[in-house]
Amino acid sequence: MRTDGTSDAVPAPAAPTAVAAQAEQLRQQLRRWEHAYYVLDAPEVPDAEFDRVFQQLQALEATHPELITPDSPTQRVGGAALAVFPTVHHTVPMLSIRTETDISPEGARAFDARVRKELGLLEGDPPVQYQAELKFDGLAMNLRYEHGQLVRASTRGDGETGEDVTQNIRTIRQIPMRLQTATPPALVEVRGEVYMRRDDFEALNERQRERIAQGARGERTFANPRNAAAGAVRQLDPAIAASRPLSFFAYGWGAIEGWDAQPQTQSGMMDTFAAWGFPVNGERRLVDGAEGLVQFHAHIGAIRDQLPFDIDGVVYKVNSLTLQRDLGFVSREPRWAVAHKYPAQEQLTTVLAIDVQVGRTGKLTPVAKLAPVFVGGVTVTNATLHNEMEARRKDVRVGDTVIVRRAGDVIPEVVASLPDKRVGDPPPFSMPTHCPICGSDVVREEGEVDHRCTGGLFCPAQRKQAVLHFAQRRALDIEGLGEKLVDQLVDGEHIHTLADLFRLDASQWAALDRMGERSAQNLVKALQKSKETTLARFLFGMGIRHVGERTAKDIARYFGSLPALMGATPADVASEAQLLGIRDVGPVVAQSIHTFFQQPHNREVIADLQAQGLHWPESEGLAASDAASQPLAGQTFVLTGTLPTLSREQAKERLEALGAKVSGSVSKKTHYVVAGAEAGSKLAKAEELGVPLLDEAGLLQLLESAGRSSASAAAAPPEASGTGDLFA
């Protein structure tokens, strides 16, 4: 360093042409892999290979900074925290669309009638074609691309002016930083919704609860996926935004310049966006006239709870862009589009009491007893408060007015309390020190959020929940064994372990309330039938903590037999290291499985169940190392309609046993759609995409052929090497 403060260092030489070409090749490769992983949900390479190439590009750019481009995959995350968000004026305003006030089918018919009237169509004229789409519950976003490269991302704001959130939007891997086309428009603004999937939202809140339990300051849980997504987009630090699991769907556009080949339909624009690399939701459909809109509204309403993300309605848009221009706008709302909503999923009600429920794992959960309120299409009287810490954070007290939310299959929950409406000074909630069911001590382990009853099998609540879990359709499938019967069995001390179910004869069942001789005989037959099961169903039915249906199937396939998993003695249980070899099994789950099979009590119950006649194929699956060689590995099937002899669950099990993936939706990645009687939209979607179709006969033929090839390549299960409670 010179005395005048300037450096006498020699500038780094410019990168050779070969190095520049290598960097560009790496960028293109990483972009392709990112698109396959984040948009198509079809990874092309393992994470380790992606990381290796990513680090290789990082190293090149570190050595030759002049090679760094704004759209490089290495530039998605990072940068200094922003003090404020610069404002952005929208060249084309981001206008809202009208919401149809009538949520019944008449709302769709009213919109179609208005469109036809504006277009001057008469009763005998052809129907108007619409594109029907989902109305996502997220944050509207405007993405500006110049000559194919993302240059700016901005929020809707007031419609005229939004906030520049480019650095945070670059962290969303589903959004392309460069359009996948050799001939991009000079300028195009792609508009869509930033949202958060329900499973990502639940996982985020669970992490937040753990941080709060560990004493982290300034942390909080989020009220709903939309608020969580909006909060992530508006983070001042892009690194924090990158840690939040955000997703994106494209559905519209703003300013366009220099695009000679622009499609002339709404659906054509969406197809183009998909070709450019944007995620475009598959639940969109071209329909004709009012009745097409009515059918779409009913279809989405029926599957709304099964969607992996929140929606608050559907949107109807006139498909022809020429007709859109003819229809124009009124009061800054397009005449050619409307939102048609469903029943609200958040409502106000009153807390009548706070009870504490005890689950099959011993977990204590505070539950708010509510004045009945209609939320999301159902009447809600109970809502979870999750745990003591969450109840205190939200400051929910008896008598409070609260906001209740229900989304999809998620259990209704209290989002927030409104203390300004509180009457008097009711005491804050505290978890009891003793189990409300059995009186055993209640403990909260260090680092844990939840309180648990220490009663184990002694606790009737845990026993009841364990039996119901064991008997459910996805486990042993004991038809007729419902909650009221289980209450009688446990309360009357007719059973103390799962195996006791199989010791009761027809006369003992008939002696229970509301059980006649015929019902008792049917239940005995159902119990007898349930003895012939699968290892995966049996493992799931055991209620091992952290082991769901999917993980149970993976365990069964990995080990193939119960002895290979649990060994001859507790010392022989499969090690945690072995268990980590199972797909999606991490250290916590591995420890839970290992501990469960080491416990003498659990081993005794399993032995007792087998002594009562429970059995399954001794070699049910393939070792994990051979999973890729299964005859249907890598193939995706979709089941729709009613098959003549197979139930949907039976067909799914047989396909998965041969390595296939069974999906709930049809896409270009689907290999086969198995269609039975009364197949609906999935069949239509398959025909539209050209996906091969199978009836039951074709499926059985395929399964038989795959089974023969599998039998000849069967692999031996891995060698086994080695506290939880069956009811705790």
Helices and strands as residue ranges (DSSP letters): H 17-34, I 35-39, H 47-63, G 65-67, G 73-75, E 87-89, E 99-100, H 105-119, E 129-136, E 139-146, E 149-155, E 161-163, H 166-169, E 187-195, H 198-213, H 225-233, H 238-242, E 247-257, H 266-276, E 285-288, H 289-303, G 304-306, E 311-318, H 321-327, E 329-330, E 333-334, E 337-341, E 346-358, E 363-375, E 378-384, H 388-394, E 401-405, E 413-417, G 419-421, E 442-443, E 451-453, G 456-458, H 460-471, H 483-491, G 498-503, H 506-510, H 517-530, H 535-541, H 549-559, H 562-566, G 570-572, H 576-579, H 587-598, H 600-611, G 624-629, E 636-640, H 648-657, E 661-663, E 672-675, H 681-689, E 693-694, H 696-711
